[in-house]
Amino acid sequence: MRIFLDTEFTDLVGIIHETKLISAGLVADDGQECYVELLDQYDRDECSDFVHEAVLPHLRPEKHGLRAPEAAARIKAWIEAFGEPVEIVTDSPGYDFGLVANLLRDHDCWPANLPPAMPKRVDPTNVDPGIERYFQYQPMAIRHHAGWDARALAYAVEELEENEAMRKRFSEMLDKCKAEKESE
């Protein structure tokens, strides 16, 4: 089972303040989702201007907010409920996986079915067009929201895989036609 991961965090660079996790969105191949917002991991004054403008206004702590130990436990339980090994897929493993891995480790909540190795990284240049299409087709979707961004990543990777499979089938059909033509 693949799980597509996206996060939002305080600052991309982390020069003035340590980069801290704000929210995490996880979407499984089968469509199941887990989304958490952390209430006690950061202060608003640690957030970049971009985060103040594009991320914080879309948070709903009254609905999704959890303290870090509860968020780690929820993510762990959600991943372990699959009952099979999972693979994390992200376009930014250093930030997304690193921040979530730290949350899980800090609270002794590493899921038994999640290998500790780095996740599968998808190249943003390959998935960005699909992510853009997702946001075009989903007018209610919110950019820079970990839940919506994880959905967009899942959509884009699936679209990319379907296109690759179609190209492969087309190539096989061409090869078959060439072989038939040569045998005539």
C-alpha positions in Angstrom: 0.0 0.0 0.0 1.3 3.4 -0.9 0.7 6.5 1.2 1.1 9.9 -0.4 2.4 12.4 2.1 2.5 16.2 2.3 3.2 18.5 5.1 3.1 22.2 6.0 5.7 23.7 8.2 6.9 26.9 9.6 9.7 27.9 7.3 11.3 26.4 4.2 14.8 27.5 5.0 14.9 27.2 8.8 17.6 29.9 9.2 16.0 32.1 11.8 13.9 29.4 13.5 14.1 25.6 13.4 11.6 24.2 10.8 8.6 22.8 12.7 5.7 20.7 11.6 2.3 22.5 11.3 0.2 19.8 9.6 0.4 16.5 7.8 -1.8 15.0 5.2 -1.7 11.3 4.2 -3.7 9.7 1.4 -3.6 6.0 0.7 -3.9 4.3 -2.7 -7.4 3.1 -1.7 -8.5 6.7 -1.0 -8.4 6.6 2.8 -7.1 9.8 4.4 -5.5 11.0 7.6 -5.0 14.7 8.4 -3.7 16.3 11.5 -2.8 19.8 12.6 -0.4 20.2 15.5 -1.4 22.6 18.3 1.8 22.5 20.3 4.7 22.2 17.8 5.2 25.8 16.7 4.5 29.5 17.5 3.0 31.7 14.9 5.9 34.1 15.2 8.2 31.3 13.9 6.3 31.1 10.7 7.5 32.7 7.5 5.5 35.4 5.8 4.5 32.9 3.1 3.1 30.5 5.8 1.2 33.4 7.4 -0.4 34.2 4.0 -0.9 30.8 2.4 -1.1 28.2 5.2 -2.3 29.5 8.5 -5.6 31.0 7.2 -6.7 27.5 6.1 -6.1 25.6 9.3 -9.1 24.4 11.4 -7.6 23.6 14.8 -11.0 23.2 16.3 -11.7 20.3 13.9 -8.2 18.8 13.2 -6.0 20.2 16.0 -4.1 17.7 18.2 -1.2 17.9 20.6 1.9 16.2 19.2 1.6 12.9 21.1 -2.0 12.5 20.0 -1.1 13.4 16.4 1.7 10.8 16.4 -0.6 8.2 17.9 -3.3 8.9 15.3 -0.9 8.7 12.3 0.6 5.4 13.8 -2.9 3.8 14.3 -4.0 4.9 10.8 -0.9 3.4 9.1 -1.0 0.2 11.1 -4.7 -0.3 10.3 -3.7 -1.2 6.8 -2.2 -4.4 8.2 0.4 -4.6 5.4 3.7 -2.9 4.6 3.3 0.6 3.4 5.4 2.8 1.3 5.5 6.6 1.8 5.5 8.6 -1.5 6.4 12.3 -1.4 7.9 15.0 -3.6 9.9 16.4 -0.7 11.2 13.6 1.5 13.7 15.8 3.4 10.9 18.0 4.7 7.7 15.9 4.5 9.0 12.5 5.6 11.7 14.0 7.9 9.2 16.1 9.9 6.6 13.3 10.2 9.3 10.7 11.0 10.6 13.0 13.8 7.1 13.4 15.2 6.6 9.6 15.2 10.0 8.8 16.7 9.8 11.6 19.4 6.6 10.1 20.7 7.6 6.4 20.3 4.9 5.9 17.7 6.7 4.4 14.7 4.2 2.1 12.9 5.2 -1.5 12.8 4.4 -1.7 9.0 6.4 1.4 8.0 10.0 0.6 6.9 12.4 3.2 8.4 14.1 3.8 5.1 13.6 7.0 3.1 10.4 7.1 1.2 9.9 6.9 -2.5 10.6 10.4 -4.0 8.7 11.5 -7.0 10.3 14.1 -9.1 8.3 17.3 -8.9 9.0 18.1 -12.6 7.1 14.9 -13.5 4.1 15.4 -11.2 3.7 19.2 -11.2 1.6 19.2 -14.4 -0.8 16.6 -12.8 -0.9 18.6 -9.6 -1.8 21.7 -11.5 -4.6 19.8 -13.3 -5.9 18.5 -10.0 -6.3 22.0 -8.7 -8.0 23.1 -12.0 -10.5 20.2 -11.7 -11.1 20.7 -8.0 -12.2 24.3 -7.5 -12.8 23.8 -3.8 -9.3 22.5 -3.2 -6.9 24.6 -1.2 -3.2 24.9 -2.2 -0.6 24.7 0.5 -3.0 22.7 2.7 -1.4 19.3 3.6 -4.6 17.4 3.1 -5.4 18.8 -0.3 -1.8 18.7 -1.4 -1.5 15.0 -0.5 -4.7 14.4 -2.6 -3.2 16.3 -5.5 0.1 14.3 -5.3 -1.8 11.0 -5.3 -3.8 12.2 -8.3 -0.7 13.3 -10.2 1.3 10.1 -9.5 -1.7 8.0 -10.6 -2.1 10.1 -13.8 1.6 9.7 -14.5 1.5 6.0 -14.1 -1.5 5.7 -16.3 0.2 7.7 -19.0 3.4 5.6 -18.7 1.3 2.4 -19.0 -0.5 3.8 -22.0 2.8 4.7 -23.7 4.1 1.2 -23.0 1.0 -0.5 -24.5 1.3 1.8 -27.5 5.0 1.0 -27.9 4.2 -2.7 -27.7 1.5 -2.4 -30.3 3.9 -0.5 -32.7 6.5 -3.2 -32.1 4.0 -5.9 -32.9 2.9 -4.1 -36.1 6.5 -3.7 -37.2 7.2 -7.4 -36.6 4.1 -8.4 -38.6 5.0 -6.1 -41.4 8.6 -7.5 -41.5 7.3 -11.1 -41.6 5.1 -10.4 -44.6 
